[in-house]
Amino acid sequence: MKAGPLDRIIMIQRKTVVYDDYGGEIEAWAELATVPAQVVQVSGREFLAADQVQAEQRVLFRTRWIEGITVLDRVSYSDRLHNIQDVKELGRREGVELHTIAAA
């Protein structure tokens, strides 16, 4: 994968569990990787749910191959969080496409 289109920096985060002083579980997000990526605005739409207008923004991130990314991870980009919906391998582990939906 050529470096030219990888002109943005994204952070991939993974949910972790930490324990407080009393043994209670607290879910937190930890940084998995900070990598250069290509950002492609795929689509945006509005829809009616629970008698309210909801907005959805789909964004595609392309980056070099990173082992172990799953749909349980998320992407932080430009002060917004994006939930990963699909992970697709490009070539033979040359890169990865992360299909996401921006969190509200």
FENKARA-V196217 format. One record per pair of residues at least 4 apart in sequence whose C-alpha atoms are under 8 Angstrom apart, sorted by the first residue. I is the first residue (numbers start at 1). J is the second residue. D is the distance in Angstrom with one decimal. If there is no record, write none. Layout:
I & J & D
I & J & D
This chain:
1 & 64 & 6.6
1 & 94 & 6.1
1 & 95 & 6.5
2 & 6 & 7.7
3 & 7 & 7.8
5 & 37 & 7.5
5 & 38 & 5.5
6 & 36 & 5.3
6 & 37 & 4.3
6 & 38 & 4.5
6 & 62 & 7.7
6 & 63 & 6.9
7 & 36 & 6.4
7 & 37 & 6.1
7 & 38 & 6.0
8 & 36 & 5.5
8 & 37 & 5.2
8 & 38 & 6.1
8 & 39 & 7.0
9 & 34 & 6.9
9 & 35 & 5.7
9 & 36 & 4.5
9 & 37 & 5.9
9 & 77 & 7.3
10 & 34 & 5.7
10 & 35 & 5.6
10 & 36 & 6.3
10 & 37 & 6.5
10 & 75 & 6.7
10 & 76 & 6.0
10 & 77 & 5.1
11 & 31 & 6.9
11 & 32 & 7.5
11 & 33 & 5.8
11 & 34 & 4.3
11 & 35 & 6.5
11 & 75 & 5.7
11 & 76 & 5.1
11 & 77 & 6.6
12 & 31 & 6.2
12 & 32 & 5.4
12 & 33 & 5.3
12 & 34 & 6.3
12 & 73 & 7.0
12 & 74 & 5.8
12 & 75 & 4.6
12 & 76 & 6.3
13 & 29 & 6.0
13 & 30 & 5.4
13 & 31 & 4.5
13 & 32 & 5.1
13 & 33 & 7.1
13 & 73 & 5.7
13 & 74 & 5.3
13 & 75 & 6.1
13 & 76 & 7.3
14 & 29 & 5.5
14 & 30 & 5.4
14 & 31 & 6.4
14 & 32 & 6.1
14 & 72 & 7.2
14 & 73 & 4.8
14 & 74 & 6.6
15 & 27 & 6.7
15 & 28 & 5.7
15 & 29 & 4.5
15 & 30 & 6.3
15 & 72 & 7.6
15 & 73 & 6.7
16 & 27 & 5.8
16 & 28 & 5.3
16 & 29 & 5.8
16 & 30 & 6.5
17 & 25 & 6.3
17 & 26 & 5.6
17 & 27 & 4.6
17 & 28 & 6.1
18 & 25 & 5.8
18 & 26 & 5.2
18 & 27 & 6.4
18 & 28 & 7.1
19 & 23 & 5.4
19 & 24 & 5.4
19 & 25 & 4.7
19 & 26 & 5.8
20 & 24 & 5.4
20 & 25 & 6.6
20 & 26 & 7.0
35 & 63 & 7.3
36 & 63 & 6.5
37 & 61 & 6.2
37 & 62 & 5.4
37 & 63 & 4.6
37 & 64 & 7.6
38 & 61 & 5.6
38 & 62 & 5.0
38 & 63 & 6.5
39 & 59 & 7.1
39 & 60 & 6.0
39 & 61 & 4.8
39 & 62 & 6.7
40 & 59 & 5.9
40 & 60 & 5.0
40 & 61 & 6.3
41 & 58 & 6.6
41 & 59 & 4.8
41 & 60 & 6.3
42 & 57 & 7.9
42 & 58 & 5.4
42 & 59 & 5.2
42 & 60 & 6.3
43 & 57 & 6.0
43 & 58 & 5.2
43 & 59 & 7.1
44 & 55 & 7.4
44 & 56 & 5.5
44 & 57 & 4.3
44 & 58 & 6.0
45 & 55 & 5.8
45 & 56 & 5.4
45 & 57 & 6.6
46 & 53 & 6.5
46 & 54 & 5.5
46 & 55 & 4.4
46 & 56 & 6.2
47 & 53 & 5.6
47 & 54 & 5.3
47 & 55 & 6.5
48 & 52 & 5.5
48 & 53 & 4.6
48 & 54 & 6.0
49 & 53 & 6.4
49 & 54 & 6.5
55 & 104 & 7.9
56 & 101 & 6.8
56 & 102 & 6.8
56 & 104 & 7.9
57 & 101 & 5.6
57 & 102 & 5.5
58 & 99 & 7.4
58 & 100 & 5.7
58 & 101 & 4.5
58 & 102 & 6.4
59 & 82 & 8.0
59 & 99 & 6.3
59 & 100 & 5.3
59 & 101 & 6.2
59 & 102 & 7.2
60 & 97 & 6.7
60 & 98 & 5.7
60 & 99 & 4.7
60 & 100 & 6.1
61 & 97 & 5.7
61 & 98 & 5.1
61 & 99 & 6.6
61 & 100 & 7.8
62 & 95 & 7.1
62 & 96 & 5.8
62 & 97 & 4.6
62 & 98 & 6.4
63 & 95 & 5.6
63 & 96 & 5.6
63 & 97 & 6.7
64 & 94 & 6.1
64 & 95 & 4.0
64 & 96 & 6.0
65 & 89 & 7.7
65 & 93 & 5.6
65 & 94 & 5.5
65 & 95 & 4.0
65 & 96 & 5.3
66 & 95 & 7.5
66 & 96 & 7.2
69 & 73 & 6.7
69 & 87 & 7.4
70 & 84 & 7.6
70 & 86 & 7.8
70 & 87 & 6.6
71 & 83 & 7.6
71 & 84 & 5.0
71 & 85 & 5.6
71 & 86 & 6.1
71 & 87 & 6.9
72 & 84 & 7.0
73 & 83 & 7.1
73 & 84 & 6.4
74 & 81 & 6.9
74 & 82 & 5.7
74 & 83 & 4.8
74 & 84 & 5.4
75 & 81 & 5.8
75 & 82 & 5.0
75 & 83 & 6.5
75 & 84 & 7.1
76 & 80 & 5.8
76 & 81 & 4.6
76 & 82 & 6.2
77 & 81 & 6.5
77 & 82 & 7.6
80 & 102 & 7.0
80 & 103 & 7.3
81 & 102 & 5.9
81 & 103 & 5.5
82 & 100 & 5.6
82 & 101 & 5.3
82 & 102 & 4.1
82 & 103 & 5.4
83 & 100 & 5.3
83 & 101 & 5.4
83 & 102 & 6.2
83 & 103 & 6.4
84 & 98 & 6.3
84 & 99 & 5.9
84 & 100 & 4.4
84 & 101 & 6.7
85 & 98 & 7.5
85 & 99 & 5.6
85 & 100 & 5.2
85 & 101 & 7.0
86 & 98 & 6.0
86 & 99 & 5.1
86 & 100 & 7.1
87 & 96 & 6.9
87 & 97 & 5.8
87 & 98 & 4.9
87 & 99 & 6.4
88 & 96 & 5.6
88 & 97 & 5.0
88 & 98 & 6.7
89 & 93 & 6.1
89 & 94 & 7.7
89 & 95 & 6.2
89 & 96 & 4.7
89 & 97 & 6.5
90 & 94 & 5.8
90 & 95 & 4.8
90 & 96 & 5.3
90 & 97 & 7.0
91 & 95 & 6.9
